[in-house]
């Protein structure tokens, strides 16, 4: 029972320290300050595997009275595993300020309404805002898969023992998959949306879909169509969160359609059929400038098709338009609007004010 008005906790992790704080109760006037953490250089690590943790279990923190501040990873500490674990805890209106959030694990706890202030979110393999839970659960899934392979050949190897120790130390007892991580990212996005921190929330949305795609990749025989669609959604528009990627593909498709117009000819908006016959005769220094000018005009034509008044099926012309030209221009318009839409969506999610 936490009775005092001010309670300050500064833990020190030694070689194999395991601090367990279970079933805490708070007096109405009590406050709790978790300020920093010291990690000895002798902390036992095996690669990315750590043996020292602090666990909060089944604790109902009172709102606006609990603070986790200045919890940061020392330079000598190389592990990406979380150290401070919350299991079956209610973190509503608990403050996290100036922390390295990769050191925290929120699995099986309610953190949707926690308060995150000036926090440093970790990164992993060029992805930003990667939770320590993802690193942990990835390690467990990898050991689970290896354990299943070994079970089929009746081998009891070191992986099964390490899996049991890892689950026990980090209080993860269920068989888990990447959808569990996706759920954590979705809830973290909800927490940051409430704080109107939309740029950071956007990164968690991206990570949520990355975990869904990873789950489908591992089960693509069962979900081949969904895996393909998620992969396409990722590659082309970055799940609607990468405005730069969407605009890059917009430019690529405009350039591609311009090349098709040069090779096939097209009807301009004066109703004239233009065929530059872009071929091998341009591959010379003397005709290189002409080729570039022709290509530039084709790019302008591909861009002008985006304007509603220039739609092929609205524009009236006395010139006969071949069917293949209709198809090319139709796909030009659809592709351009598709990528422009996701470019605008990506920008709005980063710069919206409400």
N, C-alpha and C positions, 0 to 999 in steps of 0.2 A: 504494500500500500504506500503510495507517494503522498505524504502528508504536508511536507514543508512547502512554503510559498515559492522558494527558489531552489531548484535541484539541478546542479551542473554535473554532467557526466563527460569525462575525457578518457576514453579507454586506451590502453596500450596493448597491442598485439605482439606477443612473443613468438616462439617457434611454432607451437601448435595450440595456441589459445582458442578456446571455444567458450564464449560468453552467452549464456542463455537467460533471457528476461521473459518470463512466462506469466500470464494471468495477472499483469499489473493492474492495479486499481488506483484511481486518483481522487484525492479530496477535492471538493469544489474550488478551493482557492489555490491548489497546488499547480505549479508550472514546472516544466521539464526542459532543460537545455542540453542537447547533445552537441558539444562544441569540439570539433576536430577529432582527429584520430592519429595515434602514433603507431607506426609499424616498424618493428625491429628489422635490421638488415639480416637477421638470422631466421626470419620467417621461412618456414619450410615450403618450398615450391618445387614442383616438377613440371617444367615447361610452363604451361598456362594453368596449371592445377595448383590450388592453394588449400592449405589445411587449417587455416585460422579464420574463424568467422564469428560474427555477433548476431544472435537470433532474437527477434521479438516475436513471441508466439501468443496468439489469442489475447491481444491487448486492445482495449477500446480507449484510444487517446481522446482526451477532452478537446473540443474545438477551441482554437485560438490560444492554447496554453502550452503547446509543445513545439519546439524549434530544433531543427537539425541544421547546424551552421558550420561552414568552413571545413567540411569533410572532404579532403583532397588526397590524391594519390602522391606519395613522395617519389622523388626522381629515381630512387634505387629500386622501386617496386615495379616489376615488369608484367605481372599477371593482369589479364583483362577480366578475370572472374569477379563477381560481386563479393563483398565482404559483409555488408549489413543487410540482413534478411528480414523481411516482414512476412509472417505466415498467419493467415486468419486474423488480420488486424484491420481496424477501421481508422483510416487516415484522413477522414474528413476535416478540413480546415486545419491540418497540420502544416507548418511552415518548413519549406526546404529552401535554404538561402546560401548562395555562394558555395555550392557543393559540386564535386565531380560525381555526376549521377550514375556513371558506370559502376560505382562502388555499391549501389543499392539494388536489391532484388525485391520486387513487389508481387511475385507470384502468389496467387491465392489470397490476395488482400484487396480491400476496397480503397483505391487511391484516386478515383475519378474526380473527387472534389478537394484534393490536396492543393496547397498553394506553393507554386514553384517560382522563385524569385532569383534572378541573376545566376542561374545555374549553368554549369558547363556540361553539355551532353556529349558523350563519347562518339567516336567514329571507328569504323571497322571496314576494311577493304573498300575504301573510297565512298562509303555510305556514311552520312552524318546522322546524328541522333540515334545511335545504336544503343539499346538498353543492355545492361549487364545480364539481364535475364536471357537475352538471345544467345549470348556467348555460353552461358550455363546450359541452356536447353539444347543448343547445338551439340555440345560435348556429350550430353546424356543420350541424345538421339543417335549420335555416332556410335557410342558404346552399345546401345540397344541393338542397332543393326548388326554390329559385329558379334554380339552375344547370340542373336538369332542364327547367324551363319554358323557359329561354333556349335550351337545346340543341334543343328541338323546333322552334324557329323559326330555328335556325342563327345565333344571336347569341352572340358572345363578349364578355361584359360584365365589368364590374369585380367582380361577385359571384364568378365563377369564379376570378379571380386572388386575391381575398381568401380564398376557400375553401382554395386550395392553400397560401397563406401561413399560414393559421390551423392547418391540419392539420400542417404541417411544424413550426411553432413549438411546438405542444403535443403533438407526437408521436402523432397520431391519424390513422392511415393507412387504416383500414377504412371501408367504408360502414356507418354506425351508425344505430340507431333508439332509440326510447324503452325498449325492452326491455333495452338495455345499461344504462341508468340504473337501471331496476328491479332489475337484478342487483346493482349497486353498493349500493343501499339495503338489499337483503336481506342482503348480506354485512356491512354496517355494523351492522344489527340483530343479527346473530349475534355480532359483537364485543362489543356492549354487553350482550347477554344473558349472555355469559360473565362479564362484570363485575358482573352482577346490577343493572345500571342500567336497570330495566324502564320507568320513565316516558320516558326518552330513546329506548330501543329501540322503544317504542310509536309514537313519531313517525316513525321510519324505516320501520316497517311500513306506516303510513298513506301515506308518500311512495312506497313501492314500488308500492302499489295505484294511486296517482294516476298513476304513469308507465305502468302497464299499461292503465289506462283511457284515457290520452292516446294510446297506441299503437292501441288499438281504435277510438278516435274518428277517427284518421287513416285507418283501414282498415275503417270501419263497413260499407262495401258488401260487404266480404269476410266480416266477422264481425258481422252485425247483431244477432243474439241475444245474443252475449257482450257486445257494447258496451252493449246495453240493460240486461242484468243487472248489469254493473259500475256503470253509472250509477245504477241503482236502489239497489244496495248502498251506494254513496257517499251518495246523497241521504237515505236513510232511517236508516242506522245508522253512517255514517262508517267503513265497513269493520270494524265491531266495535270501533273504538278511540275513539269519541265517545259516552261514556255520556250526556252531556247532550243530545245530538241524539236518541238513542234514547228517552230519557225524555220529551223534548218531543213526539215523534211519538206516544208512548203517551198523553199527555194529550190531544193533538189527536183521536186515534181514539176515546178514551173520550167526549170531548165530542160527537163526531160521532154515535156510537151512541146517546148520551143523547137527542140531537135526533130520531133516528129512532124511538126508543121513544115520545117525546111525540107525534109525528105519527101513529104507527100503533097506539099502545096496547101494553100488555105484561102478562104474567101475573107477579104478584109471588110471593114465596116463601111466602106464606100460601095460594097457590092461587087468588087473586082476580085477575080480569081488570080492569086499570086502564087507562082511556083518558081522558087529560086534554084531548083534542081541542085541542091547541095550535094555535091559528089566529089570524086577524086580530082576533078580539075581545079578545085580550090587548094589542093595540097601543094602549094608553091608559094614562095615569098611574095611574088607579084600580086597574087589574088588573096593573100591572107587578110588584108584590111577589108576587102569586099565581103569575105566570108564572115568576119566579125560584125560588120554592119548589118548584114542579112540576119545573122543570128540575134542581134540586138532587137531588130524589128520584130522578129518572131517572139522574143520574150515579152515585148510590149503588147503584142497581140494576145499572148496567153494571160497577161495581167489584166488587160481591158475586158476580157471575157467575164471577170469577176463582177463587174458592174452590172446591176440588174437590167439596165436598159440595153445592154449588149448581149443578152442571152440569145443564142442562135435561134431558138424557137419563138422568140418575140420579134427579133429583127427581121423586117421585111426586105426582101431583095429579089431582083429579077434574075439573078445568076443562080443556076442550078448548083446545089451543094451535094457532092457525092455522099453516099451513106456512111462510108468509113470516116469522112470528115465530121459528120454529125456525131458519131460515136466518140471520136478523139476529143472533140470540143466538150461533149457532155461530161466525159471523165475528167477533163481539165477543170471544169467548173466544180464538180463534186469534190475532187481532191483538194482544190484550193480552199473551198469553204470548210472542209473537214479540218485541215491543219490550221487555218486562221482561227476557227472556233476554239480549238484547244490551246492555241497561243494566247488568246484573250482570257480563257478560263484560268490558265496558269498564272498570268499576270494579275488577274483579279484576286486569286487566292493569296498572293504574296503581298498585295498592296491594299486590300480592303480595310475599311476602318470600322466596320460593324458587322 
